[in-house]
Amino acid sequence: MKINKNDIVKIISGKDKGKKGKVLQVFPKQKRVVVEGINMMTKSVRPKKMGEKGQIVQYNAPINATNVLLFCSKCNKAVRTSYLIAKDKKKDRICRKCKQTV
């Protein structure tokens, strides 16, 4: 999976199509990512102690990684990426449009 934590991504399909956000968590086995401010869900939480009130909590639900594209700051667009293996055996992700490292 070419998407890592702290990457800026753009949503390409679904109810939040066109929005950008930062990746908070990555689940590679399930091929899902959690993006900040995207796919917000609500959940009712029961009170834990006597006298405490229940509340409604909002959280970011994971979305499929195929619904996001990495955002290239040089191109200012959402782009596909490929890998470039350097001499020191390090894999760099490069933008397919401008050929710069992402």
Helices and strands as residue ranges (DSSP letters): E 8-11, E 20-27, E 32-35, E 40-45, E 55-60, E 63-64, G 65-67, E 68-72, E 77-79, E 81-85, E 91-95
